[in-house]
Amino acid sequence: MYCLVIGYGNTLRSDDGVGQIVAEKIANFHLPEVRSLYLHQLTPELAADIAEVELVIFVDACLASIAPDVRVNPLKPLSSMNIGSHTSDPRILLNLSHILYNHCPKAWWVTIPGENFELGNKISSLARRGMTQALKQIDSLIEKGKVY
């Protein structure tokens, strides 16, 4: 497997679920060499899946007041190992993959702005636009990564 896309967030908190929705859409594209997981939260067990790929892309929501546009940032492992039953920082998972499996793939963090994090499943128009942009960005990351 070449690439792993991990979308995470709470689908019961409206825009917070956009990471999962994007990852599910990617899974439905049936791209060769691309596996997609859509999860409520990041857990340490994901380090094993991460260690099996050359590229991992994390997808999550963020507050529009912090980042009003879709952001695509490269990730490096975080040396802190404060791991509980779940973790919200993908950099900890990268470090765990490196420590346990001696492999840390190239990694990106795609964040999609949201404005509605209330209970429910209504995705805001801002988050919907962000999902469209994020899908294009992720497709580009996957294609560019195959060239190298």
Secondary structure, DSSP 8 states (H G I E B T S, - for coil): --EEEEEE--TTBGGGGHHHHHHHHHHHTT-TTEEEEEESSB-TTHHHHHTT-SEEEEEEEEETTT-SS-EEEEE---S-----S-BS-HHHHHHHHHHHHS---EEEEEEEEES--SSB----HHHHHHHHHHHHHHHHHHHHHHH-
